[in-house]
């Protein structure tokens, strides 16, 4: 059976203090609340995560495009026609598929929105920055390896074109979709979240369950909004 819940004042005081627990040797050990909650799934706003992913993809595509232009200016073995064709071949279908199904995708996921589980915490800004930095590093490392492979195999700019087309189209779709989520939050007067696992670098935005809580400061019932210390255990 779960322990009786404490009042909000007790939990608020515990947030500012260190939890003192007894270790196996009988000595006191200081464990902060965020350490105890580190293994729980985290809630991130769908609009913020989608907008960041779109901006990151568009910015990365621009960097790769600048790299290609500089290679072309110094007479590297790249061909503009093939690169442009490769970029268009992947950008057009990617953008078309993502843009056509955007409204239906958002509408269907909103219809299945649920209250967030109690055993979850809202992701802090520090955790979000760290997770996004790791994701950015992994993606950029992969792109560098692809460009190096193209350089040593005389790819003539095909891989660069494919990368630019894919990232630019996918980023534009995500950036536009983030506005849909922001509009939905204003209309429903709520906040919309998606779950990210503790060890994951990014949530599965395309198929993840949407969780809905009342907007902070709203006078409506906020019983569905989880508290980091109210785990329902």
C-alpha positions in Angstrom: 0.0 0.0 0.0 1.2 3.5 -0.7 2.3 5.9 1.9 -0.1 8.7 2.7 0.5 11.8 0.6 1.9 14.9 2.2 0.7 18.4 1.7 2.2 20.7 -0.9 4.1 22.7 1.7 6.0 19.6 2.8 7.0 18.6 -0.7 8.0 22.2 -1.5 10.2 22.3 1.5 11.8 18.9 0.6 12.6 20.3 -2.9 15.0 22.7 -1.3 16.6 20.3 1.1 18.8 17.2 0.9 17.3 13.9 1.7 19.3 12.2 4.4 19.2 8.4 4.2 20.9 5.7 6.1 23.3 3.6 4.1 24.2 0.0 4.6 27.2 0.8 6.8 25.1 2.9 9.2 26.5 6.2 7.9 24.5 9.1 6.6 24.6 9.8 2.9 23.2 12.9 1.1 21.0 12.1 -1.8 19.3 14.9 -3.6 15.7 14.5 -4.9 16.8 14.8 -8.5 19.1 11.9 -8.0 16.3 9.7 -6.8 14.2 10.6 -9.8 16.9 10.3 -12.4 15.7 6.9 -13.7 12.1 8.0 -14.3 10.7 8.8 -17.8 10.6 12.5 -18.6 7.9 14.7 -20.1 8.9 17.2 -22.8 6.6 19.6 -24.6 5.8 18.4 -28.1 5.9 21.9 -29.5 9.3 22.7 -28.1 10.8 19.4 -29.1 9.4 19.5 -32.7 10.5 23.1 -33.2 14.0 22.3 -31.9 14.3 19.3 -34.2 13.1 21.3 -37.2 15.6 24.1 -36.5 18.4 21.7 -36.0 17.8 19.9 -39.3 17.5 23.1 -41.3 20.6 24.6 -39.7 22.6 21.4 -40.3 21.4 21.3 -44.0 22.6 24.9 -44.4 26.0 24.0 -42.9 26.4 21.0 -45.3 25.3 23.3 -48.2 28.0 25.8 -47.3 30.6 23.1 -47.1 29.6 21.9 -50.6 29.8 25.5 -52.0 33.3 26.0 -50.5 34.4 22.7 -52.0 33.1 23.8 -55.4 34.9 27.2 -55.1 38.3 25.5 -54.4 37.8 23.2 -57.4 37.1 20.0 -55.6 35.6 17.2 -57.8 32.0 18.1 -57.2 29.3 18.6 -59.9 26.5 21.0 -59.3 24.0 19.3 -61.5 24.2 15.9 -59.9 24.2 17.5 -56.4 21.1 19.5 -57.1 19.3 16.5 -58.6 20.1 14.4 -55.6 18.9 17.1 -53.2 15.6 17.5 -55.2 15.0 13.8 -55.5 14.9 13.3 -51.7 13.5 16.7 -50.7 10.4 16.8 -52.8 8.9 13.4 -51.7 10.0 13.9 -48.1 8.3 17.3 -47.8 5.2 16.2 -49.7 4.6 13.1 -47.5 5.3 15.1 -44.3 3.2 18.1 -45.2 0.2 16.2 -46.6 -0.3 14.1 -43.5 0.5 16.8 -41.0 -3.0 18.0 -40.1 -4.4 14.5 -39.8 -1.4 13.3 -37.8 -1.8 16.1 -35.2 -5.6 15.7 -35.1 -5.5 11.9 -34.5 -2.9 12.2 -31.8 -4.8 14.9 -30.0 -7.9 12.7 -30.0 -6.0 10.0 -28.1 -4.3 12.4 -25.6 -4.2 11.1 -22.0 -3.3 12.5 -18.6 0.4 11.9 -17.9 1.4 8.9 -15.6 2.2 9.7 -12.1 5.6 8.0 -12.3 7.0 10.6 -14.5 8.8 14.0 -14.2 9.1 17.1 -16.3 12.4 17.4 -18.0 14.6 20.2 -16.7 16.3 22.7 -18.9 19.7 21.3 -18.0 18.7 17.8 -18.8 17.2 19.0 -22.1 20.4 20.8 -23.1 22.5 17.8 -22.3 20.3 15.4 -24.2 20.1 17.6 -27.3 23.9 18.2 -27.3 24.4 14.4 -27.3 21.9 14.0 -30.1 23.5 16.8 -32.1 27.0 15.4 -31.7 25.8 11.9 -32.9 24.1 13.3 -36.0 27.0 15.6 -36.9 29.5 12.8 -36.5 27.5 10.6 -38.8 27.3 13.4 -41.4 31.0 14.0 -41.3 31.7 10.3 -41.8 29.4 10.3 -44.8 31.1 13.3 -46.4 34.5 11.8 -45.8 33.4 8.6 -47.5 32.1 10.7 -50.4 35.4 12.6 -50.6 37.5 9.4 -50.8 35.1 7.6 -53.2 34.8 10.6 -55.6 31.0 10.8 -55.1 30.8 14.1 -57.0 28.5 15.7 -54.3 25.7 13.1 -54.4 25.8 12.3 -50.7 26.0 16.0 -49.8 22.9 16.6 -51.9 21.0 13.8 -50.4 21.9 15.0 -46.8 20.9 18.6 -47.6 17.6 17.6 -49.3 16.6 15.2 -46.5 17.4 17.4 -43.6 16.0 20.6 -45.2 12.7 19.0 -46.0 12.3 17.1 -42.8 13.3 20.2 -40.8 10.8 22.4 -42.6 8.0 19.9 -41.9 8.9 19.7 -38.2 9.2 23.4 -37.9 5.7 23.9 -39.4 4.2 21.1 -37.3 5.5 22.8 -34.1 3.1 25.7 -34.9 0.2 23.3 -35.1 1.0 22.0 -31.6 1.3 25.5 -30.3 -2.1 26.4 -31.8 -3.6 23.2 -30.3 -2.3 24.2 -26.9 -3.9 27.7 -27.1 -7.2 26.3 -28.3 -7.4 23.6 -25.6 -5.8 25.8 -22.9 -3.5 22.9 -22.0 0.1 21.8 -22.3 0.9 18.9 -24.6 3.8 16.6 -23.7 5.5 13.4 -25.0 7.4 10.9 -23.0 11.2 10.4 -23.4 12.9 7.4 -21.8 15.8 8.2 -19.4 18.4 6.7 -21.7 16.9 8.1 -25.0 18.3 11.0 -26.9 15.0 11.9 -28.6 11.4 11.0 -28.1 9.5 9.1 -30.9 7.5 12.1 -32.0 5.8 10.4 -34.9 4.2 7.6 -33.0 4.5 8.5 -29.3 1.5 8.9 -27.0 0.5 12.5 -26.3 -0.1 13.6 -22.7 -2.1 16.6 -21.7 -2.1 18.8 -18.6 -3.9 22.0 -17.7 -1.9 25.1 -18.6 0.2 26.4 -15.6 -1.7 29.3 -13.9 -5.0 28.2 -15.2 -7.9 28.1 -12.7 -9.1 24.8 -13.9 -8.6 21.6 -11.9 -4.9 20.7 -12.0 -5.2 17.3 -10.5 -3.9 15.7 -13.7 -0.7 17.6 -13.7 2.0 15.4 -12.2 4.3 16.5 -9.4 7.9 15.2 -9.5 7.4 14.0 -5.9 3.9 12.5 -6.3 4.7 9.2 -7.8 1.6 7.3 -6.7 3.7 4.5 -5.2 
